[in-house]
C-alpha cells in the first residue's frame, strides 16, 4: 500500500516521460518560484502561519480556526488516524492508499467498501455501513478519476460520524462543482486539500485540512511545532490569491481539453478500456497483460503507474497522467508498439 507513482521514476527514470506522477507539467510557475526564492533570506526565523491561515480560510469562505495547514495531505491522514476514536473506520476503494495505511499504523481496524468497475466506480452511499463512525473517500478519486456528486457524499454525513473527503485533485476540475470545502452544515465533515498537484510542490509538502473548530484544534494539538516551513506557508498564501486562483482555473480547463485528446487517442485501441467518465488529471485503463505493456512502455521511454497496488484493482489496470497533446500523441505511438509486443 506504500507504492506510489514516484516509485516508477525514482531509479533510472530521468530519461523517461513521466506519466506516472499526477503533478501538472511545467510547474511551479516562474512567479511562484520567485516568491519561494524570496523566502530564503528569512529562513533564520521561525515560520509564522497566520497570514497563510487567513488566506486559505478566505479562499474557502471559512473562519481561520476551521483551517489547519499541514506538511502535505499525507500528514493530515496521519493526524486524523492518531486522533480518531473511531471503532468502525471505512475506506472507500479504489482510492489513495495512505488513509488506510495511516489508520492501520495507528492500530485502527479498517473495513473496505470496494467500488466496482461494472458500476463505473461510482459511489452508492447506501454501500457504506450505517455503523461506520469514520468514512474516507476521495473526490475526484485517485486512481479512478471519478468525480462523485457532492449530494451523494453529503448523504454520508451524520452526527457521530467523521466524514473525510480527500479533495487533493479538486482544483483540477473546472469550477470545482462537487466540492464540499465551503459546507459548514454537514456534521463531522473534514475536507483535505493539497497544493502538490496543480502547483507542482510535491517536494515542498504543503496542504491543509478544513473542518469544525473542535476537530481542527484536536489535530493541531497532535502536530509538532512549526510543521509547515516558511516557504510552504508562502506558497499556501500565494496560491490562494485571486490571480493564482484564476490561473488554476485556466489550468483546469486546459487539463480538461488535454484529457479529451488523450481519451480520443485511447479510443483507437480495441483492447484498452477506460474507467470513467474521467474528470481528474489522470485516467485509469484496463488492458490485457498490463504489467508486460508497462514494462515495454518503459523501454520505449514512458513511465506509467501500475494500479494493482490499489485495493479492488487487478494487475490489468494502469493509471496514466494527462499531458499536452504532443506528449499524448507520442505516448499513443509507444502504446501501439507496446500492445504489439
Secondary structure, 3 states (H helix, E strand, C coil): CCCCCCHHHHCCCCCCEECCCCCCCCCCCHHHHHHHHHHHHHCCCCCCCHHHHHHHHHHHCCCHHHEEEECHHHHHHHHHHHHCCCCCEEEEECCCCHHHHHHHHCCCCEEEEECCHHHCCCCCHHHCCCCCCEEEEECCCCCCCCCCCHHHHHCCCCCCCEEEEECCCHHHCHHHCCCCCCCCCCCCEEEEEECHHHHCCCCCCCEEEECCHHHHHHHHHHCCCCCCCHHHHHHHHHHCCHHHHHHHHHHHHHHHHHHHHHHHHHCCCCCCEECCCCCCCEEEEECCCHHHHHHHHHHCCEECEECCCCCCCCCCEEEEECCCHHHHHHHHHHHHHHHHC
